[in-house]
């Protein structure tokens, strides 16, 4: 199937990328055949994909990267680049193409060292593909220093090198970088389109797919996880009970503690799955011999300490991401309450807990509901500023009680 099939509800963006891929194909073909490049082209060396979480920013970037590397013979007969079946498309989509670097981070930020490595990679000519493509899925996590390093590469790109940057919004990227990129804005996919792709691609039952798509309001990744992971559904159900438990101070503090503990448990589970394997692989690479009681060679303590620091930062981000997901679900709960209070025709996301929504809606007015939503937003902002998670969540639950 074409590489664009996973790009849900983004017809306008798909049209723009397909046109650019055609022009990029014509450009490389002209260079390879010794001819002249097209006078006008929709292709450029740097792209910036923005959109809300779940809109498919990285999916769009990967699909475009695959179309740029497409080697289908149908192109010579007028076919569109991005067939999805050729070696160029397939290896790009599965992440094994030698000329496509897909960069994502499980840490809080991307530093100068990692960015310099990317810039050096970007100066290379394509080894086997038609373009050298760098997909930076978390461009919003670049530190200021890393952004300045990247700026030089975007200002003076190497021939046949393409940068594909992804971020939630334009404001998350340095103005000097975004001014040198072609900007594409993705929208939140329609709920029906998300449900359809879950049924078609993941084989999920239509009813379960529709419920997951409605609950996540068009977030494709979360909808898939909710539809396939019983533990995720249980955690979400527990979070949606929180508004019913903040009737007194003790309930507020207990609910906050449980929310933070659940996020910490998620981080611990991820660490148990990954950290031990990483540590053992590094010890083996550094020459820790089995016959020496596992002692490390001299001069390797610094490398091991660097790995431990990285793992600690990853646990911090995992905990924050888990908390942020819970806060997003809470925001959806009060959004439904507000819709009921205002008599809106907007579809209810959490239809399965309609009695709880009705109870909260009758017990307060729209003004209090808006203040509660603002308290959740303030909690997310506090977590972004490195406020201790328990303090931030306790302040939020107390504000939910006050209304």
Secondary structure, 3 states (H helix, E strand, C coil): CCHHHHCCCCHHHHHHHHHHHHHHHHHHHHHHCCCCCCCCCCCCCEEEEECCCCCCHHHHHHHHHHHHCCCCHHHHHCCCCCCCCCHHHHHHHHCCCCCEEEECCCCCCECHHHHHHHHHHHCCCCCCCCCEEEEECCHHHECHHHHHHHHHHHHCCCCCEEEEEEECCHHHCCHHHHCCCEEEECCCCCHHHHHHHHHHHHCCCHHHHHHHHHHHCCCHHHHHHHHHCHHHHHHHHHHHCHHHCCCCHHHHHHHHHHHHHHHHHHHHHHHHHHHHHHHHHHHHHHCCCHHHCCCCCCCCHHHHHHHHHHHHHHHHHHHHHHHHHHHHHHHHHHHHHHHHHHCCCCCCCCHHHHHHHHHHHHHCCHHHHHHHHHHHHHHHHHHHCCCCHHHHHHHHHHHHHHC
